[in-house]
Each structure stands twice: as C-alpha cells, then as structure tokens.
Amino acid sequence: MLPESPVIADTVMVEIPVTPEAAEALGDPERRERVGKLVSSMLRPQSQGDDPLAAIFATIKSAAHADGLTDEEIEAELAAYNAERRL
C-alpha cells in the first residue's frame, strides 16, 4: 500500500483543455492530485531552482551557447518564432 499523499492546502478546481487520452488518465484521483501539485509547483515554484520550466530553458540556452550562438542570436530567433506564430 502506498503512503497517503498530503493534501494541497487552499486548492480550487479549474478546467483546462486536454487531449482525450489525458482526460482519461486524469480520471484517476491520485494521478489528478499529483498533476495538480506539479502544475502548482510549475506556476508558483518555491525557488528558481524548483522551476522545471526555467530549468528546461536554461538547458536549451546552454546547448545553444555550446553550439556557438550568442544571447543576441538566441533572442532574435525567439522573436522571429513568436512573430511567425502571431500571423
């Protein structure tokens, strides 16, 4: 038997669009609670080191630097990508 997870204090229910497969997986209450904790921690990390999205961006930026790109080139690529997506 798995130990019981602590309940997140001050939680609210929200609706978000997901794929049918994700909706099926979220039918399990334990999985739904774990995903809720993950989402909460991603959006409001306790420290910068806890932010998984920031860690992903840092890894990508580090790889780009290793390939010889400068910060200015990275920012220009991101700006171009964002401009294309707004069309």
PyMOL Python script that loads the backbone (N, CA, C, O; Angstrom):
from pymol import cmd

cmd.read_pdbstr("""\
ATOM      1  N   MET A   1       0.836  -1.175   0.000  1.00  0.00           N
ATOM      2  CA  MET A   1       0.000   0.000   0.000  1.00  0.00           C
ATOM      3  C   MET A   1       0.889   1.250   0.000  1.00  0.00           C
ATOM      4  O   MET A   1       1.865   1.327   0.746  1.00  0.00           O
ATOM      5  N   LEU A   2       0.544   2.214  -0.835  1.00  0.00           N
ATOM      6  CA  LEU A   2       1.303   3.453  -0.942  1.00  0.00           C
ATOM      7  C   LEU A   2       0.950   4.382   0.205  1.00  0.00           C
ATOM      8  O   LEU A   2      -0.196   4.406   0.655  1.00  0.00           O
ATOM      9  N   PRO A   3       1.936   5.157   0.690  1.00  0.00           N
ATOM     10  CA  PRO A   3       1.612   6.137   1.731  1.00  0.00           C
ATOM     11  C   PRO A   3       0.699   7.202   1.166  1.00  0.00           C
ATOM     12  O   PRO A   3       0.791   7.558  -0.009  1.00  0.00           O
ATOM     13  N   GLU A   4      -0.175   7.703   2.001  1.00  0.00           N
ATOM     14  CA  GLU A   4      -1.122   8.722   1.554  1.00  0.00           C
ATOM     15  C   GLU A   4      -0.408  10.051   1.342  1.00  0.00           C
ATOM     16  O   GLU A   4       0.387  10.476   2.180  1.00  0.00           O
ATOM     17  N   SER A   5      -0.697  10.709   0.213  1.00  0.00           N
ATOM     18  CA  SER A   5      -0.087  11.998  -0.100  1.00  0.00           C
ATOM     19  C   SER A   5      -0.757  13.087   0.707  1.00  0.00           C
ATOM     20  O   SER A   5      -1.967  13.042   0.930  1.00  0.00           O
ATOM     21  N   PRO A   6       0.024  14.077   1.155  1.00  0.00           N
ATOM     22  CA  PRO A   6      -0.612  15.200   1.857  1.00  0.00           C
ATOM     23  C   PRO A   6      -1.479  15.980   0.881  1.00  0.00           C
ATOM     24  O   PRO A   6      -1.134  16.113  -0.294  1.00  0.00           O
ATOM     25  N   VAL A   7      -2.585  16.485   1.357  1.00  0.00           N
ATOM     26  CA  VAL A   7      -3.500  17.269   0.529  1.00  0.00           C
ATOM     27  C   VAL A   7      -2.952  18.680   0.414  1.00  0.00           C
ATOM     28  O   VAL A   7      -2.451  19.247   1.385  1.00  0.00           O
ATOM     29  N   ILE A   8      -3.055  19.247  -0.797  1.00  0.00           N
ATOM     30  CA  ILE A   8      -2.604  20.623  -1.022  1.00  0.00           C
ATOM     31  C   ILE A   8      -3.599  21.555  -0.335  1.00  0.00           C
ATOM     32  O   ILE A   8      -4.804  21.459  -0.563  1.00  0.00           O
ATOM     33  N   ALA A   9      -3.093  22.453   0.503  1.00  0.00           N
ATOM     34  CA  ALA A   9      -3.963  23.418   1.170  1.00  0.00           C
ATOM     35  C   ALA A   9      -4.439  24.462   0.181  1.00  0.00           C
ATOM     36  O   ALA A   9      -3.735  24.802  -0.770  1.00  0.00           O
ATOM     37  N   ASP A  10      -5.634  24.966   0.412  1.00  0.00           N
ATOM     38  CA  ASP A  10      -6.190  26.055  -0.399  1.00  0.00           C
ATOM     39  C   ASP A  10      -6.190  25.728  -1.888  1.00  0.00           C
ATOM     40  O   ASP A  10      -5.626  26.475  -2.687  1.00  0.00           O
ATOM     41  N   THR A  11      -6.809  24.634  -2.260  1.00  0.00           N
ATOM     42  CA  THR A  11      -6.897  24.282  -3.676  1.00  0.00           C
ATOM     43  C   THR A  11      -8.255  24.700  -4.228  1.00  0.00           C
ATOM     44  O   THR A  11      -9.238  24.804  -3.494  1.00  0.00           O
ATOM     45  N   VAL A  12      -8.286  24.934  -5.528  1.00  0.00           N
ATOM     46  CA  VAL A  12      -9.526  25.230  -6.236  1.00  0.00           C
ATOM     47  C   VAL A  12      -9.562  24.379  -7.491  1.00  0.00           C
ATOM     48  O   VAL A  12      -8.518  24.003  -8.024  1.00  0.00           O
ATOM     49  N   MET A  13     -10.744  24.079  -7.954  1.00  0.00           N
ATOM     50  CA  MET A  13     -10.906  23.301  -9.177  1.00  0.00           C
ATOM     51  C   MET A  13     -10.897  24.245 -10.371  1.00  0.00           C
ATOM     52  O   MET A  13     -11.532  25.299 -10.339  1.00  0.00           O
ATOM     53  N   VAL A  14     -10.175  23.867 -11.429  1.00  0.00           N
ATOM     54  CA  VAL A  14     -10.147  24.625 -12.670  1.00  0.00           C
ATOM     55  C   VAL A  14     -10.354  23.663 -13.831  1.00  0.00           C
ATOM     56  O   VAL A  14     -10.068  22.470 -13.725  1.00  0.00           O
ATOM     57  N   GLU A  15     -10.844  24.183 -14.913  1.00  0.00           N
ATOM     58  CA  GLU A  15     -10.995  23.387 -16.121  1.00  0.00           C
ATOM     59  C   GLU A  15      -9.950  23.838 -17.126  1.00  0.00           C
ATOM     60  O   GLU A  15      -9.773  25.034 -17.358  1.00  0.00           O
ATOM     61  N   ILE A  16      -9.257  22.868 -17.726  1.00  0.00           N
ATOM     62  CA  ILE A  16      -8.287  23.172 -18.778  1.00  0.00           C
ATOM     63  C   ILE A  16      -8.512  22.192 -19.916  1.00  0.00           C
ATOM     64  O   ILE A  16      -8.882  21.043 -19.675  1.00  0.00           O
ATOM     65  N   PRO A  17      -8.294  22.629 -21.156  1.00  0.00           N
ATOM     66  CA  PRO A  17      -8.457  21.707 -22.282  1.00  0.00           C
ATOM     67  C   PRO A  17      -7.285  20.736 -22.341  1.00  0.00           C
ATOM     68  O   PRO A  17      -6.127  21.147 -22.258  1.00  0.00           O
ATOM     69  N   VAL A  18      -7.584  19.451 -22.484  1.00  0.00           N
ATOM     70  CA  VAL A  18      -6.575  18.406 -22.620  1.00  0.00           C
ATOM     71  C   VAL A  18      -7.039  17.419 -23.681  1.00  0.00           C
ATOM     72  O   VAL A  18      -8.202  17.426 -24.083  1.00  0.00           O
ATOM     73  N   THR A  19      -6.129  16.581 -24.126  1.00  0.00           N
ATOM     74  CA  THR A  19      -6.486  15.550 -25.102  1.00  0.00           C
ATOM     75  C   THR A  19      -7.389  14.503 -24.449  1.00  0.00           C
ATOM     76  O   THR A  19      -7.411  14.391 -23.223  1.00  0.00           O
ATOM     77  N   PRO A  20      -8.126  13.745 -25.238  1.00  0.00           N
ATOM     78  CA  PRO A  20      -8.958  12.682 -24.664  1.00  0.00           C
ATOM     79  C   PRO A  20      -8.143  11.679 -23.835  1.00  0.00           C
ATOM     80  O   PRO A  20      -8.617  11.179 -22.815  1.00  0.00           O
ATOM     81  N   GLU A  21      -6.923  11.395 -24.280  1.00  0.00           N
ATOM     82  CA  GLU A  21      -6.072  10.458 -23.545  1.00  0.00           C
ATOM     83  C   GLU A  21      -5.702  11.015 -22.173  1.00  0.00           C
ATOM     84  O   GLU A  21      -5.705  10.297 -21.173  1.00  0.00           O
ATOM     85  N   ALA A  22      -5.380  12.322 -22.148  1.00  0.00           N
ATOM     86  CA  ALA A  22      -5.034  12.961 -20.880  1.00  0.00           C
ATOM     87  C   ALA A  22      -6.250  12.986 -19.957  1.00  0.00           C
ATOM     88  O   ALA A  22      -6.126  12.744 -18.757  1.00  0.00           O
ATOM     89  N   ALA A  23      -7.418  13.276 -20.511  1.00  0.00           N
ATOM     90  CA  ALA A  23      -8.636  13.299 -19.704  1.00  0.00           C
ATOM     91  C   ALA A  23      -8.894  11.933 -19.084  1.00  0.00           C
ATOM     92  O   ALA A  23      -9.292  11.838 -17.922  1.00  0.00           O
ATOM     93  N   GLU A  24      -8.672  10.892 -19.846  1.00  0.00           N
ATOM     94  CA  GLU A  24      -8.858   9.537 -19.323  1.00  0.00           C
ATOM     95  C   GLU A  24      -7.876   9.259 -18.182  1.00  0.00           C
ATOM     96  O   GLU A  24      -8.252   8.700 -17.152  1.00  0.00           O
ATOM     97  N   ALA A  25      -6.618   9.654 -18.375  1.00  0.00           N
ATOM     98  CA  ALA A  25      -5.603   9.437 -17.340  1.00  0.00           C
ATOM     99  C   ALA A  25      -5.930  10.230 -16.084  1.00  0.00           C
ATOM    100  O   ALA A  25      -5.660   9.774 -14.973  1.00  0.00           O
ATOM    101  N   LEU A  26      -6.512  11.416 -16.253  1.00  0.00           N
ATOM    102  CA  LEU A  26      -6.845  12.257 -15.101  1.00  0.00           C
ATOM    103  C   LEU A  26      -8.113  11.795 -14.391  1.00  0.00           C
ATOM    104  O   LEU A  26      -8.534  12.399 -13.404  1.00  0.00           O
ATOM    105  N   GLY A  27      -8.712  10.733 -14.892  1.00  0.00           N
ATOM    106  CA  GLY A  27      -9.859  10.143 -14.212  1.00  0.00           C
ATOM    107  C   GLY A  27      -9.466   9.486 -12.900  1.00  0.00           C
ATOM    108  O   GLY A  27     -10.314   9.264 -12.036  1.00  0.00           O
ATOM    109  N   ASP A  28      -8.188   9.173 -12.746  1.00  0.00           N
ATOM    110  CA  ASP A  28      -7.676   8.574 -11.515  1.00  0.00           C
ATOM    111  C   ASP A  28      -7.422   9.682 -10.494  1.00  0.00           C
ATOM    112  O   ASP A  28      -6.607  10.567 -10.754  1.00  0.00           O
ATOM    113  N   PRO A  29      -8.096   9.661  -9.337  1.00  0.00           N
ATOM    114  CA  PRO A  29      -7.944  10.744  -8.350  1.00  0.00           C
ATOM    115  C   PRO A  29      -6.509  10.945  -7.864  1.00  0.00           C
ATOM    116  O   PRO A  29      -6.085  12.085  -7.671  1.00  0.00           O
ATOM    117  N   GLU A  30      -5.761   9.872  -7.664  1.00  0.00           N
ATOM    118  CA  GLU A  30      -4.377  10.018  -7.194  1.00  0.00           C
ATOM    119  C   GLU A  30      -3.514  10.698  -8.252  1.00  0.00           C
ATOM    120  O   GLU A  30      -2.703  11.567  -7.932  1.00  0.00           O
ATOM    121  N   ARG A  31      -3.688  10.301  -9.516  1.00  0.00           N
ATOM    122  CA  ARG A  31      -2.922  10.923 -10.595  1.00  0.00           C
ATOM    123  C   ARG A  31      -3.316  12.387 -10.733  1.00  0.00           C
ATOM    124  O   ARG A  31      -2.456  13.244 -10.936  1.00  0.00           O
ATOM    125  N   ARG A  32      -4.615  12.680 -10.624  1.00  0.00           N
ATOM    126  CA  ARG A  32      -5.090  14.058 -10.739  1.00  0.00           C
ATOM    127  C   ARG A  32      -4.468  14.926  -9.641  1.00  0.00           C
ATOM    128  O   ARG A  32      -4.099  16.074  -9.891  1.00  0.00           O
ATOM    129  N   GLU A  33      -4.350  14.381  -8.426  1.00  0.00           N
ATOM    130  CA  GLU A  33      -3.728  15.131  -7.334  1.00  0.00           C
ATOM    131  C   GLU A  33      -2.253  15.387  -7.621  1.00  0.00           C
ATOM    132  O   GLU A  33      -1.759  16.487  -7.374  1.00  0.00           O
ATOM    133  N   ARG A  34      -1.541  14.384  -8.141  1.00  0.00           N
ATOM    134  CA  ARG A  34      -0.118  14.557  -8.458  1.00  0.00           C
ATOM    135  C   ARG A  34       0.068  15.595  -9.554  1.00  0.00           C
ATOM    136  O   ARG A  34       0.969  16.431  -9.471  1.00  0.00           O
ATOM    137  N   VAL A  35      -0.772  15.550 -10.578  1.00  0.00           N
ATOM    138  CA  VAL A  35      -0.678  16.521 -11.669  1.00  0.00           C
ATOM    139  C   VAL A  35      -0.996  17.926 -11.138  1.00  0.00           C
ATOM    140  O   VAL A  35      -0.352  18.897 -11.536  1.00  0.00           O
ATOM    141  N   GLY A  36      -1.974  18.035 -10.254  1.00  0.00           N
ATOM    142  CA  GLY A  36      -2.296  19.331  -9.659  1.00  0.00           C
ATOM    143  C   GLY A  36      -1.115  19.909  -8.903  1.00  0.00           C
ATOM    144  O   GLY A  36      -0.833  21.103  -8.999  1.00  0.00           O
ATOM    145  N   LYS A  37      -0.417  19.054  -8.141  1.00  0.00           N
ATOM    146  CA  LYS A  37       0.768  19.514  -7.412  1.00  0.00           C
ATOM    147  C   LYS A  37       1.858  19.957  -8.379  1.00  0.00           C
ATOM    148  O   LYS A  37       2.529  20.962  -8.147  1.00  0.00           O
ATOM    149  N   LEU A  38       2.033  19.204  -9.467  1.00  0.00           N
ATOM    150  CA  LEU A  38       3.046  19.562 -10.466  1.00  0.00           C
ATOM    151  C   LEU A  38       2.725  20.907 -11.105  1.00  0.00           C
ATOM    152  O   LEU A  38       3.599  21.764 -11.231  1.00  0.00           O
ATOM    153  N   VAL A  39       1.480  21.090 -11.505  1.00  0.00           N
ATOM    154  CA  VAL A  39       1.077  22.355 -12.127  1.00  0.00           C
ATOM    155  C   VAL A  39       1.274  23.509 -11.147  1.00  0.00           C
ATOM    156  O   VAL A  39       1.806  24.557 -11.515  1.00  0.00           O
ATOM    157  N   SER A  40       0.847  23.316  -9.906  1.00  0.00           N
ATOM    158  CA  SER A  40       1.012  24.370  -8.898  1.00  0.00           C
ATOM    159  C   SER A  40       2.481  24.719  -8.705  1.00  0.00           C
ATOM    160  O   SER A  40       2.833  25.894  -8.602  1.00  0.00           O
ATOM    161  N   SER A  41       3.336  23.706  -8.656  1.00  0.00           N
ATOM    162  CA  SER A  41       4.758  23.978  -8.444  1.00  0.00           C
ATOM    163  C   SER A  41       5.394  24.633  -9.661  1.00  0.00           C
ATOM    164  O   SER A  41       6.330  25.419  -9.516  1.00  0.00           O
ATOM    165  N   MET A  42       4.901  24.323 -10.862  1.00  0.00           N
ATOM    166  CA  MET A  42       5.443  24.955 -12.064  1.00  0.00           C
ATOM    167  C   MET A  42       5.055  26.427 -12.135  1.00  0.00           C
ATOM    168  O   MET A  42       5.849  27.263 -12.565  1.00  0.00           O
ATOM    169  N   LEU A  43       3.856  26.736 -11.720  1.00  0.00           N
ATOM    170  CA  LEU A  43       3.374  28.112 -11.815  1.00  0.00           C
ATOM    171  C   LEU A  43       3.804  28.976 -10.646  1.00  0.00           C
ATOM    172  O   LEU A  43       3.915  30.193 -10.790  1.00  0.00           O
ATOM    173  N   ARG A  44       4.047  28.375  -9.495  1.00  0.00           N
ATOM    174  CA  ARG A  44       4.460  29.115  -8.302  1.00  0.00           C
ATOM    175  C   ARG A  44       5.560  28.338  -7.590  1.00  0.00           C
ATOM    176  O   ARG A  44       5.353  27.858  -6.476  1.00  0.00           O
ATOM    177  N   PRO A  45       6.732  28.208  -8.221  1.00  0.00           N
ATOM    178  CA  PRO A  45       7.809  27.453  -7.577  1.00  0.00           C
ATOM    179  C   PRO A  45       8.272  28.144  -6.296  1.00  0.00           C
ATOM    180  O   PRO A  45       8.200  29.366  -6.167  1.00  0.00           O
ATOM    181  N   GLN A  46       8.747  27.333  -5.359  1.00  0.00           N
ATOM    182  CA  GLN A  46       9.244  27.866  -4.091  1.00  0.00           C
ATOM    183  C   GLN A  46      10.533  28.661  -4.291  1.00  0.00           C
ATOM    184  O   GLN A  46      10.778  29.644  -3.592  1.00  0.00           O
ATOM    185  N   SER A  47      11.354  28.231  -5.247  1.00  0.00           N
ATOM    186  CA  SER A  47      12.585  28.946  -5.564  1.00  0.00           C
ATOM    187  C   SER A  47      12.864  28.752  -7.044  1.00  0.00           C
ATOM    188  O   SER A  47      12.254  27.899  -7.687  1.00  0.00           O
ATOM    189  N   GLN A  48      13.781  29.538  -7.587  1.00  0.00           N
ATOM    190  CA  GLN A  48      14.092  29.435  -9.008  1.00  0.00           C
ATOM    191  C   GLN A  48      14.594  28.033  -9.348  1.00  0.00           C
ATOM    192  O   GLN A  48      14.332  27.527 -10.440  1.00  0.00           O
ATOM    193  N   GLY A  49      15.314  27.405  -8.417  1.00  0.00           N
ATOM    194  CA  GLY A  49      15.816  26.052  -8.644  1.00  0.00           C
ATOM    195  C   GLY A  49      14.717  25.020  -8.728  1.00  0.00           C
ATOM    196  O   GLY A  49      14.942  23.929  -9.252  1.00  0.00           O
ATOM    197  N   ASP A  50      13.515  25.337  -8.220  1.00  0.00           N
ATOM    198  CA  ASP A  50      12.385  24.415  -8.261  1.00  0.00           C
ATOM    199  C   ASP A  50      11.559  24.544  -9.535  1.00  0.00           C
ATOM    200  O   ASP A  50      10.657  23.740  -9.766  1.00  0.00           O
ATOM    201  N   ASP A  51      11.849  25.533 -10.357  1.00  0.00           N
ATOM    202  CA  ASP A  51      11.030  25.808 -11.537  1.00  0.00           C
ATOM    203  C   ASP A  51      11.480  24.917 -12.699  1.00  0.00           C
ATOM    204  O   ASP A  51      12.509  25.190 -13.316  1.00  0.00           O
ATOM    205  N   PRO A  52      10.712  23.844 -13.009  1.00  0.00           N
ATOM    206  CA  PRO A  52      11.143  22.935 -14.078  1.00  0.00           C
ATOM    207  C   PRO A  52      11.181  23.601 -15.449  1.00  0.00           C
ATOM    208  O   PRO A  52      12.007  23.240 -16.286  1.00  0.00           O
ATOM    209  N   LEU A  53      10.304  24.563 -15.687  1.00  0.00           N
ATOM    210  CA  LEU A  53      10.301  25.246 -16.976  1.00  0.00           C
ATOM    211  C   LEU A  53      11.565  26.086 -17.129  1.00  0.00           C
ATOM    212  O   LEU A  53      12.167  26.110 -18.203  1.00  0.00           O
ATOM    213  N   ALA A  54      11.969  26.771 -16.068  1.00  0.00           N
ATOM    214  CA  ALA A  54      13.208  27.557 -16.112  1.00  0.00           C
ATOM    215  C   ALA A  54      14.404  26.639 -16.339  1.00  0.00           C
ATOM    216  O   ALA A  54      15.341  27.002 -17.050  1.00  0.00           O
ATOM    217  N   ALA A  55      14.376  25.456 -15.739  1.00  0.00           N
ATOM    218  CA  ALA A  55      15.477  24.502 -15.916  1.00  0.00           C
ATOM    219  C   ALA A  55      15.563  24.032 -17.364  1.00  0.00           C
ATOM    220  O   ALA A  55      16.659  23.877 -17.903  1.00  0.00           O
ATOM    221  N   ILE A  56      14.416  23.807 -17.994  1.00  0.00           N
ATOM    222  CA  ILE A  56      14.398  23.392 -19.406  1.00  0.00           C
ATOM    223  C   ILE A  56      14.976  24.500 -20.278  1.00  0.00           C
ATOM    224  O   ILE A  56      15.808  24.240 -21.147  1.00  0.00           O
ATOM    225  N   PHE A  57      14.531  25.745 -20.044  1.00  0.00           N
ATOM    226  CA  PHE A  57      15.045  26.865 -20.833  1.00  0.00           C
ATOM    227  C   PHE A  57      16.545  27.041 -20.634  1.00  0.00           C
ATOM    228  O   PHE A  57      17.270  27.325 -21.588  1.00  0.00           O
ATOM    229  N   ALA A  58      17.012  26.873 -19.404  1.00  0.00           N
ATOM    230  CA  ALA A  58      18.443  27.010 -19.132  1.00  0.00           C
ATOM    231  C   ALA A  58      19.241  25.935 -19.872  1.00  0.00           C
ATOM    232  O   ALA A  58      20.321  26.212 -20.395  1.00  0.00           O
ATOM    233  N   THR A  59      18.716  24.719 -19.916  1.00  0.00           N
ATOM    234  CA  THR A  59      19.391  23.628 -20.624  1.00  0.00           C
ATOM    235  C   THR A  59      19.454  23.911 -22.120  1.00  0.00           C
ATOM    236  O   THR A  59      20.488  23.706 -22.755  1.00  0.00           O
ATOM    237  N   ILE A  60      18.349  24.382 -22.674  1.00  0.00           N
ATOM    238  CA  ILE A  60      18.305  24.696 -24.105  1.00  0.00           C
ATOM    239  C   ILE A  60      19.276  25.835 -24.426  1.00  0.00           C
ATOM    240  O   ILE A  60      20.009  25.779 -25.413  1.00  0.00           O
ATOM    241  N   LYS A  61      19.270  26.858 -23.587  1.00  0.00           N
ATOM    242  CA  LYS A  61      20.159  28.004 -23.816  1.00  0.00           C
ATOM    243  C   LYS A  61      21.618  27.575 -23.704  1.00  0.00           C
ATOM    244  O   LYS A  61      22.456  28.033 -24.480  1.00  0.00           O
ATOM    245  N   SER A  62      21.925  26.714 -22.762  1.00  0.00           N
ATOM    246  CA  SER A  62      23.286  26.214 -22.598  1.00  0.00           C
ATOM    247  C   SER A  62      23.732  25.437 -23.833  1.00  0.00           C
ATOM    248  O   SER A  62      24.869  25.578 -24.284  1.00  0.00           O
ATOM    249  N   ALA A  63      22.835  24.618 -24.375  1.00  0.00           N
ATOM    250  CA  ALA A  63      23.157  23.854 -25.585  1.00  0.00           C
ATOM    251  C   ALA A  63      23.374  24.792 -26.772  1.00  0.00           C
ATOM    252  O   ALA A  63      24.263  24.567 -27.593  1.00  0.00           O
ATOM    253  N   ALA A  64      22.551  25.851 -26.856  1.00  0.00           N
ATOM    254  CA  ALA A  64      22.715  26.825 -27.941  1.00  0.00           C
ATOM    255  C   ALA A  64      24.058  27.541 -27.816  1.00  0.00           C
ATOM    256  O   ALA A  64      24.739  27.767 -28.816  1.00  0.00           O
ATOM    257  N   HIS A  65      24.435  27.895 -26.600  1.00  0.00           N
ATOM    258  CA  HIS A  65      25.750  28.529 -26.382  1.00  0.00           C
ATOM    259  C   HIS A  65      26.867  27.569 -26.779  1.00  0.00           C
ATOM    260  O   HIS A  65      27.858  27.985 -27.380  1.00  0.00           O
ATOM    261  N   ALA A  66      26.714  26.290 -26.448  1.00  0.00           N
ATOM    262  CA  ALA A  66      27.728  25.292 -26.801  1.00  0.00           C
ATOM    263  C   ALA A  66      27.868  25.167 -28.320  1.00  0.00           C
ATOM    264  O   ALA A  66      28.937  24.834 -28.831  1.00  0.00           O
ATOM    265  N   ASP A  67      26.767  25.441 -29.032  1.00  0.00           N
ATOM    266  CA  ASP A  67      26.804  25.398 -30.496  1.00  0.00           C
ATOM    267  C   ASP A  67      27.285  26.721 -31.097  1.00  0.00           C
ATOM    268  O   ASP A  67      27.306  26.881 -32.317  1.00  0.00           O
ATOM    269  N   GLY A  68      27.672  27.666 -30.237  1.00  0.00           N
ATOM    270  CA  GLY A  68      28.253  28.907 -30.721  1.00  0.00           C
ATOM    271  C   GLY A  68      27.297  30.073 -30.860  1.00  0.00           C
ATOM    272  O   GLY A  68      27.699  31.128 -31.352  1.00  0.00           O
ATOM    273  N   LEU A  69      26.048  29.926 -30.447  1.00  0.00           N
ATOM    274  CA  LEU A  69      25.103  31.037 -30.544  1.00  0.00           C
ATOM    275  C   LEU A  69      25.300  32.001 -29.384  1.00  0.00           C
ATOM    276  O   LEU A  69      25.608  31.588 -28.266  1.00  0.00           O
ATOM    277  N   THR A  70      25.121  33.278 -29.656  1.00  0.00           N
ATOM    278  CA  THR A  70      25.205  34.299 -28.612  1.00  0.00           C
ATOM    279  C   THR A  70      23.805  34.547 -28.045  1.00  0.00           C
ATOM    280  O   THR A  70      22.807  34.118 -28.624  1.00  0.00           O
ATOM    281  N   ASP A  71      23.745  35.241 -26.909  1.00  0.00           N
ATOM    282  CA  ASP A  71      22.446  35.593 -26.335  1.00  0.00           C
ATOM    283  C   ASP A  71      21.619  36.411 -27.319  1.00  0.00           C
ATOM    284  O   ASP A  71      20.406  36.228 -27.421  1.00  0.00           O
ATOM    285  N   GLU A  72      22.277  37.311 -28.039  1.00  0.00           N
ATOM    286  CA  GLU A  72      21.561  38.151 -29.007  1.00  0.00           C
ATOM    287  C   GLU A  72      20.953  37.303 -30.125  1.00  0.00           C
ATOM    288  O   GLU A  72      19.823  37.550 -30.546  1.00  0.00           O
ATOM    289  N   GLU A  73      21.693  36.312 -30.602  1.00  0.00           N
ATOM    290  CA  GLU A  73      21.173  35.438 -31.660  1.00  0.00           C
ATOM    291  C   GLU A  73      20.000  34.591 -31.151  1.00  0.00           C
ATOM    292  O   GLU A  73      19.019  34.381 -31.865  1.00  0.00           O
ATOM    293  N   ILE A  74      20.113  34.118 -29.933  1.00  0.00           N
ATOM    294  CA  ILE A  74      19.028  33.330 -29.335  1.00  0.00           C
ATOM    295  C   ILE A  74      17.773  34.182 -29.216  1.00  0.00           C
ATOM    296  O   ILE A  74      16.683  33.742 -29.582  1.00  0.00           O
ATOM    297  N   GLU A  75      17.922  35.409 -28.702  1.00  0.00           N
ATOM    298  CA  GLU A  75      16.780  36.310 -28.552  1.00  0.00           C
ATOM    299  C   GLU A  75      16.162  36.649 -29.903  1.00  0.00           C
ATOM    300  O   GLU A  75      14.940  36.736 -30.020  1.00  0.00           O
ATOM    301  N   ALA A  76      16.998  36.842 -30.931  1.00  0.00           N
ATOM    302  CA  ALA A  76      16.495  37.137 -32.281  1.00  0.00           C
ATOM    303  C   ALA A  76      15.700  35.957 -32.827  1.00  0.00           C
ATOM    304  O   ALA A  76      14.655  36.153 -33.448  1.00  0.00           O
ATOM    305  N   GLU A  77      16.176  34.743 -32.606  1.00  0.00           N
ATOM    306  CA  GLU A  77      15.449  33.545 -33.054  1.00  0.00           C
ATOM    307  C   GLU A  77      14.108  33.425 -32.344  1.00  0.00           C
ATOM    308  O   GLU A  77      13.095  33.110 -32.968  1.00  0.00           O
ATOM    309  N   LEU A  78      14.102  33.676 -31.038  1.00  0.00           N
ATOM    310  CA  LEU A  78      12.845  33.616 -30.287  1.00  0.00           C
ATOM    311  C   LEU A  78      11.866  34.672 -30.767  1.00  0.00           C
ATOM    312  O   LEU A  78      10.673  34.394 -30.896  1.00  0.00           O
ATOM    313  N   ALA A  79      12.345  35.872 -31.033  1.00  0.00           N
ATOM    314  CA  ALA A  79      11.496  36.946 -31.522  1.00  0.00           C
ATOM    315  C   ALA A  79      10.907  36.580 -32.894  1.00  0.00           C
ATOM    316  O   ALA A  79       9.725  36.818 -33.147  1.00  0.00           O
ATOM    317  N   ALA A  80      11.719  36.013 -33.761  1.00  0.00           N
ATOM    318  CA  ALA A  80      11.252  35.616 -35.091  1.00  0.00           C
ATOM    319  C   ALA A  80      10.197  34.505 -34.964  1.00  0.00           C
ATOM    320  O   ALA A  80       9.180  34.531 -35.656  1.00  0.00           O
ATOM    321  N   TYR A  81      10.440  33.558 -34.102  1.00  0.00           N
ATOM    322  CA  TYR A  81       9.478  32.468 -33.875  1.00  0.00           C
ATOM    323  C   TYR A  81       8.158  33.027 -33.364  1.00  0.00           C
ATOM    324  O   TYR A  81       7.092  32.668 -33.864  1.00  0.00           O
ATOM    325  N   ASN A  82       8.227  33.906 -32.368  1.00  0.00           N
ATOM    326  CA  ASN A  82       7.000  34.491 -31.817  1.00  0.00           C
ATOM    327  C   ASN A  82       6.241  35.305 -32.840  1.00  0.00           C
ATOM    328  O   ASN A  82       5.010  35.295 -32.858  1.00  0.00           O
ATOM    329  N   ALA A  83       6.973  36.019 -33.703  1.00  0.00           N
ATOM    330  CA  ALA A  83       6.314  36.826 -34.758  1.00  0.00           C
ATOM    331  C   ALA A  83       5.597  35.917 -35.752  1.00  0.00           C
ATOM    332  O   ALA A  83       4.496  36.242 -36.196  1.00  0.00           O
ATOM    333  N   GLU A  84       6.196  34.797 -36.105  1.00  0.00           N
ATOM    334  CA  GLU A  84       5.568  33.858 -37.033  1.00  0.00           C
ATOM    335  C   GLU A  84       4.281  33.271 -36.443  1.00  0.00           C
ATOM    336  O   GLU A  84       3.305  33.063 -37.165  1.00  0.00           O
ATOM    337  N   ARG A  85       4.279  33.011 -35.172  1.00  0.00           N
ATOM    338  CA  ARG A  85       3.116  32.392 -34.519  1.00  0.00           C
ATOM    339  C   ARG A  85       1.946  33.359 -34.378  1.00  0.00           C
ATOM    340  O   ARG A  85       0.814  32.925 -34.164  1.00  0.00           O
ATOM    341  N   ARG A  86       2.196  34.651 -34.492  1.00  0.00           N
ATOM    342  CA  ARG A  86       1.138  35.643 -34.343  1.00  0.00           C
ATOM    343  C   ARG A  86       0.376  35.882 -35.642  1.00  0.00           C
ATOM    344  O   ARG A  86      -0.657  36.551 -35.640  1.00  0.00           O
ATOM    345  N   LEU A  87       0.869  35.349 -36.734  1.00  0.00           N
ATOM    346  CA  LEU A  87       0.228  35.574 -38.031  1.00  0.00           C
ATOM    347  C   LEU A  87      -1.104  34.911 -38.118  1.00  0.00           C
ATOM    348  O   LEU A  87      -1.774  35.005 -39.146  1.00  0.00           O
TER     349      LEU A  87
END
""", "prot")
cmd.dss("prot")
cmd.show_as("cartoon", "prot")
cmd.util.cbc("prot")
cmd.orient("prot")
